[in-house]
Amino acid sequence: MTVQDETTTDGILLSDAAASKVKGLLEQEGRDDLALRVAVQPGGCSGLRYQLFFDERSLDGDVTKDFGGVKVVTDRMSAPYLGGASIDFVDTIEKQGFTIDNPNATGSCACGDSFH
């Protein structure tokens, strides 16, 4: 691992495309009090199962980051598993949805919970 940018290991990274999609979804909902919550649970074919959902709650120990007005929160149990993970939004003929590239996962596949 090279030390090129310390923010790559400091929590989740949200791409511009993902932030834009989240912002658009929040505007559709007419809510500005929601955050994108990212959580992990053991399981799935990569060793981690992801959950992405809008949440108005603030839990004790939450790790919060702001990406151009989009709040991303992670609970304190999930945060260590998401250090350096990047969330992107893909919109192609083959696939549409959020993708998570996580260096902490033991493998990769197209499973997990997401929303469109």
N, C-alpha and C positions, 0 to 999 in steps of 0.2 A: 504494500500500500504506500503510495507516495503522498507526501504532504503538500498538495498544491493549493487546496482551499479548505480551511477547517470547517466551513459550513456544510461540506458534503457529508460529514459525519454527525452534524448537529441537528438531528431531527429530520422531519420530512421536507422534501422539496416539491413544490407544485409548479408544473410547467405553465407557461403563459397560456397555452391552449386549454389546459385544465382549469386554470383560474378564470378564464373567459367563459367557459362552459358553466362553471359553478355560479359565476356572477349572473349569467343569463337565466339559469334555473331559479335562482333566488328572486330575480326580477319577475319571473312568471308567477312565482308564489306570492309576490307582493310583500315579502318579509325581508327586513334588514337586521333582524335580531337572531338569525340562525347562523350556525357555524357548520362547516363540514367536519364531521367526526370520523376519524379513521381508527379502527380497532383491529386487533389481531387475536385469533384464537388458535391453539394448536390444532393441527390436522390439515387436511387437504394434501394434494400430491406434492406440494413444494415444502411441506412441513408447517406452513402457516396458512390460515384461512382469513381472508380480509373482509371487513365490513366497512362500507362507506355510506353514511347517511347524514341528513341534516338534523341538527340537535339544538334545542334552545337551552338545554341544561348546562350548568357549570359544575363539574364534579371536583371534589377535593383532590388536589395533586395533578390536575390537568396541565398538559403542556400545550401552550397556544402559540401559533405563529401567524403572522399576517402577510398575505401575498396580494398586494395592490387592493386592499379593501376586502379580501376574502379571508375570513378567519378559518384556520384549520386547527382542530383540537384533537389531542390524543390523550387517553387516560394513562395514568402513571404505570400501569402494568404493561400496556402495549408499547409505550415509548421506547424502551430498550431494544425492541425487535424492529423498530422502524427507523433507527438512526441511519441516515444516508439513503433511505428509500425515496424514490422519485415517482410522483403520480403524473401521468400524462392523459390527455384525451385524444383518442384516435377516431377519425371519421372517414372511413374508406368504404369501398364497395364490399369488401370482405368482412369488415368488422367496424362496429361503432361502440364506443364505451370507454370507460376509464381503465387504464392499465397501471400496474404497479411494478416497478423494477426495484427489487429489494436485494441488496447484497447480503443480507442476513438469512435469506431463504436457502434451503438446502438443494432446491431444484427449481424448475419453473414449469408452469403449465397454464392453461386458461380456465382455472376454476376459482371460485370465490364468489362473494356476494358483491354486487355493484348495483348501480341504478343508471338510467338513461334520461 
